[in-house]
Structure formats: structure tokens, C-alpha cells
Amino acid sequence: MVPNIIVFDGAVDDFDHVLKYAETAVFEDVTSPVDGRVYPDVHVLGEKERDAFTILATSRTGLPLRCNLAAIRKNHPVKTTTEGLIHADVGHGDFASVFYLYDSPPGYGDGTAFWRHLRDDVEFNPNTTHIPDELLPDLDNPQKWDMTGFVGARANRFLVYPTVRYHSRWPAQGWALGEKCRTVIVAFYDLVSNESAPSHTV
């Protein structure tokens, strides 16, 4: 059974430290080894930070998770594209998380959306390795999908979901206000045993 979406507010006690780290990090364009796409404005976190997310995800969800990759990502409207907007994080482990660093700007409605493909009536990718070829042309087109859920961006909010679940940032383009823009920490996890844990559905 796939656990539901899990959301925690006030996820870390030292949020100001995390925010300062993110705001002073050095960002670069990174090519994904999974899908081959170039992602702009990424800061890949090291082993120490991955270990911290392992502890955070395990303690908050009760699931035995191990972080295999974590990175800070900016989504500035000038650099953000809609290529592969709606997707599943297949190839990155069993679970993924989004840690929001900023509240959504007033009137913008920033957050993470979850989707069901209209033609195929699916919310979860059918495998853990790749998205089916017949779905690839529809990943950039929200009109081919029905939004089934939405988690709004809030500073120090921690969202966890199965990597096979179709989702996207939403709205599609990032936001920018002055020197700030949409910035989140994304992380991916392997499930290291078959233990289960209660979840919070949104």
C-alpha cells in the first residue's frame, strides 16, 4: 500500500539557519543523470545535509528512509521552463520531499500540485524506472490532466510523497520578488525496510 501525502508545518527548529544556508549557497546548472535534462540554479547538498534529511524524514514520517540525493532549487520565471512540468520522480528512490523556504507571495498560490491523467485515469506511474512513452507528450500540458490535490508553499513546511505519484510545481512558472524567487529543497529517499507508518492526508 502506498502511503498518502504527508505534510508537516514547523518541520525544523533551526529554520533560520537552514534559510541562511540556502540564501548564501552557490547555484549552477546541473544535468540530471536520470532524465538527462539540464536544471538551472541548483545547489547539490553534501553527505552531512543528506544525513540531516534522512533524520528529518524518518522522524517526521515514521518511515525508515535514507536520503540518496538532496538539492536546493530555484525557480525564477526568467529561467524556468515547462518541459516535463508534470512528472513522477521515478529513478530517484521510493519517496521524495519538498522543503519550502518561503511563503507563497500574496495572490500567487505557489505550491505543489498532484495530478491524474485524464485519458489513462492514473495518478501513479506504473513502474519505478521510467515514465511510459505514451505519456511523455502530455507532461507539458496541464489540460491533459486533472489536479487532484495541492499543497501550498509555506516557510518551514515539509512535504513527503511517493516518487511514483504525478506532481508538479504550481503555477508552472516560478515567482520572483526583488532578490527572492521560488526556492525549495528537494530530496529523494530509499525505503530501507518494509516498515509502515501513519500518514497525514491533505
TAZISUL-V856120 format. One record per backbone hydrogen bond with DSSP energy under -1.0 kcal/mol. CO is the residue of the C=O (numbers start at 1). NH is the residue of the N-H. If there is no record, write none. Layout:
# TAZISUL-V856120
CO | NH
CO | NH
This chain:
# TAZISUL-V856120
6 | 160
8 | 158
14 | 18
15 | 19
16 | 20
17 | 21
18 | 22
19 | 23
20 | 24
28 | 42
30 | 39
32 | 36
37 | 32
39 | 30
41 | 74
42 | 28
43 | 72
46 | 50
47 | 51
48 | 52
49 | 53
50 | 54
51 | 55
52 | 56
53 | 57
54 | 58
55 | 59
56 | 60
57 | 61
58 | 62
63 | 65
64 | 192
66 | 190
69 | 188
70 | 45
71 | 186
72 | 43
73 | 184
76 | 79
76 | 80
82 | 85
87 | 167
88 | 90
89 | 92
94 | 163
95 | 189
96 | 161
97 | 187
98 | 159
99 | 185
100 | 156
105 | 108
110 | 153
111 | 170
112 | 151
113 | 168
114 | 148
114 | 149
116 | 146
117 | 121
122 | 117
123 | 166
128 | 91
132 | 135
135 | 138
136 | 139
138 | 141
139 | 86
141 | 144
142 | 145
144 | 118
146 | 116
149 | 114
151 | 112
153 | 104
154 | 157
156 | 11
157 | 100
158 | 8
159 | 98
160 | 6
161 | 96
162 | 165
163 | 89
164 | 125
166 | 115
167 | 87
168 | 113
170 | 111
175 | 182
177 | 180
180 | 177
182 | 75
183 | 101
184 | 73
185 | 99
186 | 71
187 | 97
188 | 68
188 | 69
189 | 94
189 | 95
190 | 66
